[in-house]
Amino acid sequence: MGIGPVEYLVVKFPGSRFTGEIAPALDDLVKSGIVRVIDLAFVTKDADGNVASVEMENVDSDVFQAFERIAGERGGLLNEEDLRAAGDELEPGSSAALLVWEDVWAARFAQALENAGAELVTIQRIPRDIVKAALEFAEAERVATTT
């Protein structure tokens, strides 16, 4: 079986506020076999603008420990340059998480494409806000034409 598409994201936390909602949601995706976490890292920027990576295993926080359990052995795809670039984009007093994952759900399809000799022409992610607005517009149009 092949590997599914691999994606990454950087998400910032203004004021370094972590609520603990993200780790359980990610854990559900991992346990259900939808995704496989390949790499996960955190960076912070202090009030003076200094950027530092955060080692999850060294942080005494339930939130970080939950992420540590999900990520397990990280793949090393994220390097210091990635962490520095993400940190440089932060406002002072903020943090960011960097996540690399495999879309396991698509691995069989990706292998079938490869076996068929197919060549990927393009693949893009449509921003969530655009999809949400389009769906809301379509629903409003449907309601307007049925009433």
Backbone torsions as a table, in degrees:
resi	resn	phi	psi	omega
1	MET	NA	140.2	-179.4
2	GLY	-80.1	-177.8	176.6
3	ILE	-97.9	141.1	177.8
4	GLY	-76.7	173.6	177.1
5	PRO	-56.4	142.5	178.2
6	VAL	-110.1	130.6	-177.6
7	GLU	-126.4	165.3	175.2
8	TYR	-142.2	158.6	173.9
9	LEU	-146.8	155.8	170.8
10	VAL	-125.5	124.5	179.6
11	VAL	-125.3	133.6	-177.3
12	LYS	-101.5	154.3	178.8
13	PHE	-123.6	92.5	178.8
14	PRO	-56.4	135.0	-179.3
15	GLY	70.8	10.8	-179.7
16	SER	53.9	39.4	179.5
17	ARG	-90.2	117.2	176.0
18	PHE	-115.1	126.7	-177.3
19	THR	-98.7	-17.2	-178.8
20	GLY	91.7	6.0	179.8
21	GLU	-83.2	-25.0	-172.8
22	ILE	-75.0	-45.4	-176.7
23	ALA	-57.4	-46.6	178.8
24	PRO	-63.3	-36.6	178.5
25	ALA	-65.3	-42.9	177.6
26	LEU	-66.4	-40.9	178.4
27	ASP	-59.2	-40.7	177.2
28	ASP	-59.6	-42.7	179.5
29	LEU	-64.6	-39.9	179.5
30	VAL	-67.8	-49.2	-178.2
31	LYS	-62.4	-32.3	180.0
32	SER	-81.5	-5.3	178.6
33	GLY	80.3	14.5	179.8
34	ILE	-78.5	-40.4	178.3
35	VAL	-132.3	160.3	171.4
36	ARG	-127.7	122.6	178.3
37	VAL	-73.5	124.4	179.1
38	ILE	-98.0	-39.5	179.2
39	ASP	-154.5	149.1	-178.6
40	LEU	-151.5	132.4	-179.6
41	ALA	-149.0	158.1	177.7
42	PHE	-128.0	144.9	174.1
43	VAL	-131.4	154.5	176.7
44	THR	-132.0	156.4	172.1
45	LYS	-127.8	119.5	-177.7
46	ASP	-78.9	178.0	-176.2
47	ALA	-60.4	-25.5	179.6
48	ASP	-88.6	-0.8	179.0
49	GLY	90.6	7.9	178.4
50	ASN	-79.8	131.4	-179.4
51	VAL	-101.0	136.3	178.4
52	ALA	-144.0	144.5	173.9
53	SER	-82.1	154.6	-178.4
54	VAL	-114.7	120.9	175.6
55	GLU	-85.2	114.1	-174.6
56	MET	-58.0	-38.2	-177.3
57	GLU	-68.1	-14.9	-178.8
58	ASN	-101.4	3.0	-177.7
59	VAL	-103.2	126.7	179.4
60	ASP	-87.3	77.2	-177.3
61	SER	-147.4	133.4	178.1
62	ASP	-60.1	-37.2	-179.3
63	VAL	-62.7	-49.7	-178.7
64	PHE	-67.5	-35.9	178.5
65	GLN	-65.5	-34.6	176.4
66	ALA	-63.6	-42.1	177.4
67	PHE	-66.4	-37.9	179.7
68	GLU	-59.7	-41.8	178.9
69	ARG	-64.7	-36.8	-178.7
70	ILE	-71.9	-46.0	-173.8
71	ALA	-74.8	-32.7	-178.3
72	GLY	54.8	-129.4	176.8
73	GLU	-80.6	116.4	-179.6
74	ARG	-80.9	151.1	-171.2
75	GLY	-81.3	-8.5	178.7
76	GLY	75.2	15.4	177.4
77	LEU	-74.0	-31.6	177.4
78	LEU	-84.6	130.5	-179.6
79	ASN	-118.1	-178.8	-178.0
80	GLU	-60.5	-34.8	178.5
81	GLU	-64.1	-41.6	177.3
82	ASP	-62.1	-45.5	-178.8
83	LEU	-64.7	-42.4	179.5
84	ARG	-63.3	-44.5	-179.4
85	ALA	-62.3	-42.8	178.4
86	ALA	-65.3	-43.6	-179.7
87	GLY	-64.4	-36.4	179.8
88	ASP	-63.1	-27.1	-179.2
89	GLU	-81.5	-10.5	-176.8
90	LEU	-79.6	151.6	168.8
91	GLU	-77.2	150.1	176.2
92	PRO	-55.1	140.3	179.7
93	GLY	82.3	14.7	-178.5
94	SER	-118.5	169.9	179.3
95	SER	-134.8	166.2	176.0
96	ALA	-144.2	151.0	172.6
97	ALA	-113.2	139.1	175.5
98	LEU	-117.1	128.1	-175.2
99	LEU	-132.1	130.8	173.6
100	VAL	-118.0	127.4	-179.0
101	TRP	-140.9	156.4	173.8
102	GLU	-99.3	134.4	172.8
103	ASP	-81.5	84.7	-175.8
104	VAL	-58.8	-35.0	-179.4
105	TRP	-56.1	-25.4	-175.6
106	ALA	-100.1	0.9	-175.8
107	ALA	-61.2	-44.5	-179.4
108	ARG	-63.2	-42.3	178.8
109	PHE	-63.9	-42.9	179.2
110	ALA	-61.8	-40.2	178.1
111	GLN	-66.1	-39.3	178.6
112	ALA	-63.7	-40.9	176.7
113	LEU	-60.9	-45.8	179.9
114	GLU	-62.3	-45.9	-179.8
115	ASN	-61.6	-32.3	-179.3
116	ALA	-82.5	-2.6	-179.1
117	GLY	75.7	16.3	179.9
118	ALA	-70.4	151.3	177.5
119	GLU	-122.0	124.8	179.9
120	LEU	-67.4	125.8	-179.9
121	VAL	-90.8	-48.4	178.2
122	THR	-158.6	153.4	173.2
123	ILE	-148.4	132.6	-178.7
124	GLN	-141.9	156.0	174.4
125	ARG	-103.9	128.3	177.4
126	ILE	-87.8	127.1	-178.2
127	PRO	-56.1	139.2	-177.0
128	ARG	-53.5	-42.9	-178.6
129	ASP	-61.3	-37.3	179.4
130	ILE	-68.7	-44.7	178.9
131	VAL	-63.0	-45.1	-179.6
132	LYS	-60.1	-45.6	179.8
133	ALA	-64.2	-40.9	-179.8
134	ALA	-65.2	-42.6	178.5
135	LEU	-65.5	-40.7	177.7
136	GLU	-64.5	-40.1	178.2
137	PHE	-64.5	-45.5	-180.0
138	ALA	-61.9	-40.8	178.3
139	GLU	-65.0	-42.2	178.4
140	ALA	-63.2	-40.7	177.4
141	GLU	-64.5	-41.5	179.6
142	ARG	-63.1	-45.0	179.7
143	VAL	-63.5	-41.7	-179.3
144	ALA	-64.2	-34.9	-177.7
145	THR	-85.2	-15.1	179.3
146	THR	-98.5	-4.8	179.8
147	THR	-108.6	NA	NA
